[in-house]
Amino acid sequence: MPDLTRRASVFRKSDWLRAGVLFVLVLLTSTARPSVLVAVPFLVLVATNLPHRYAILSATLIAMLIVMIGPYDGMWYLERGWALLLGGSFVGLSIVRPGMKISDRALEAVFGALMVLVILMTLIPGAWNVVDWVISDRVRATVAQVIALGGSEWLTPAFISALYQTAEVQVLIFPALTALASMSALLLSWWLFTLFSGRSEEVLGSVKSFRFNDHLIWIFVVGLFLLFTRWSEPLQRVGSNAVVFIGALCAVRGAAVIVFITGGFSVLGYAMTIFGLVIVPPIVLGGAILIGIADIYLDFRKRSEQLAAR
């Protein structure tokens, strides 16, 4: 444990803050168990690197216990199968393209796992319906547990109705939410692996440098087209998930632009952002998305550096 203590002290406060934000994102967006989404890729990283340190051996045992915990229903197999695809894709990219930025590696790993999953589900008749049913059952059961814990006699009908409406939206866009949670979980798994193994590679990178392949904006455009043409319900669902996933990436990119230009957020800045997300989330998120989309075409950070160099 002294080795882990020394290693933890080397990590900057910003690393811990980013890891905390990623943990919250996984909690908020994942329909699968967040602990499983993090633990399985972590175990894949350990299995393919085999670091010899007491700290990581202890962490590996904990991760294995998390993965093995039941109940052994359809969701148990589904979330572990997806997490294994995710971890394998991430490790494969790490081997083939070790110089790739961590955020790009996580994003491409999500796309890679999605492609494999789509191929598998295409080959198995009725697979999508089964997955949809399993996810719907998990989400609605979670809502029922929240209502039971809160006490139905204490909760207003309007609040209960809002919970069920939120659950229906979550079921509709669970692929996009799972993709977002998966990307965050991969980054968190890498951070934990780096922390426990004592490796010296880049951990998470700076928020202000976040960007993605500009061509991904066309997924957003196609998603909007499918969403508003209303050809069929399945295509609308594909469109809504595309818009949510790429829109979220654009929002993060917009936030990165703001952090770059302002030089970072103070405690007051973080407090005001959280307050805005609670009070007027459409305005805050919409503004970040617009800035992120504009950055694809205008590259604000490059222009700012050019102006500073003059």
Secondary structure, DSSP 8 states (H G I E B T S, - for coil): -HHHHHHHHHS-HHHHHHHHHHHHHHHHH-SS-HHHHHHHHHHHHHHHH----HHHHHHHHHHHHHHH-S--SHHHHHHHHHHHHHHHHHHHHHHH-TTS-HHHHHHHHHHHHHHHHHHHHHHSTTHHHHHHHHHHHHHHHHHHHHHHHH-TTTS-HHHHHHHHHHHHHHHHTHHHHHHHHHHHHHHHHHHHHHHHHT--S--S--GGG----GGGHHHHHHHHHHHHH---HHHHHHHHHHHHHHHHHHHHHHHHHHHHHHTS--HHHHHHHHHHHHH-HHHHHHHHHHHHHHHHHH-HHHHHHHHHH-
